[in-house]
Amino acid sequence: METIACNGSEDSSTIFYLMGIPSLPKSLFLPIFFVFFLLYLLILVGNALILMAVVAEPSLHKPMYFFLINLSALDIIFTTTTVPKMLSLLLLGDRLLSFPACFLQMYLFHSFSCSEAFILVVMAYDRYVAICRPLHYPVLMAPQTNAALAAGAWLTALLLPIPAVVQTSHMAFSPVAQVYHCFCDHLAVVQASCSDTTPQTLMGFCIAMVVSFLPLLLVLLSYAHILASVLRISSREGRSKAFSTCSSHLLVVGTYYSSIAIAYVAYRADLPLDFHIMGNVVYAILTPVLNPLIYTLRNKDVKVAITKIACLQYPKNSGKA
């Protein structure tokens, strides 16, 4: 049997060959390309509209919407790390990634994924303070505090994946390493190595569990306090108003952790490799595409601000016609 030559940790001449979804017929590449392309456009346009609405509308200059624009900016950057390469693979058959490009994509994908979890925690804390400690809200959620919370979420997320990415980069790979994925996911790259994959698989799994479950625990803790406070409100109208301020965030949290659950089940269950890959693709696209829909359909303030922007633009366009 032919022995596969492996490069050492000091050699970054490895080329990574993305296998995509191995059993996907080529006849479906173009239709799936158009589906992903439309979803990517929806992510870009939807989140850009939220960014413009919050920045342009003074009534939205509040902590909740400050964190929302962080989430919208994150969703644009997060999907841009992976989706363009997937589109290129589907349309042009562009499957190659250099060693630095692959590890940069891996680092950014996992960093921004962590950022989403932490920003959702910060948003849950904002709702907790607004409902459970309303008299202290202006002090506890001052602009400096909001900036520090957002910066802390981003910085922590940027630091967390570094050990796993650095350790994986020191593994040995064949000159052309086959990655069974649509992008350089950590686990897929580890499995493409010809070193012992057990330590890196375990490290990646532990980091993923911490990043997934610790933020979820903090979100659930915030909402347990919120629920207790809301149930103490005597009027039905007051309870309804309090719950309505949390509904959009709860839907986003539910979407985010549902996509994680899909990816986790696809990985742990005894399913074909294609299901694992598709689980990760769903995780990479589902939340960013649904977030702007949730906030434009469920949040009246954001909906009104976006309508104002549209109404301001329409007379300009019609006047030129």
SULLINRA-V968801 format. One record per helix or strand of 2 or more residues. SS is the DSSP state (h for helix, s for strand). FROM is the first residue (numbers start at 0). LEN is the number of residues. If there is no record, write none. Layout:
ss=SS from=FROM len=LEN
ss=SS from=FROM len=LEN
This chain:
ss=s from=5 len=2
ss=s from=14 len=4
ss=h from=25 len=31
ss=h from=57 len=3
ss=h from=62 len=18
ss=h from=82 len=10
ss=s from=95 len=3
ss=h from=98 len=34
ss=h from=133 len=7
ss=h from=142 len=18
ss=h from=161 len=8
ss=s from=172 len=2
ss=s from=175 len=4
ss=h from=185 len=6
ss=h from=197 len=34
ss=h from=235 len=33
ss=h from=272 len=26
ss=h from=299 len=21
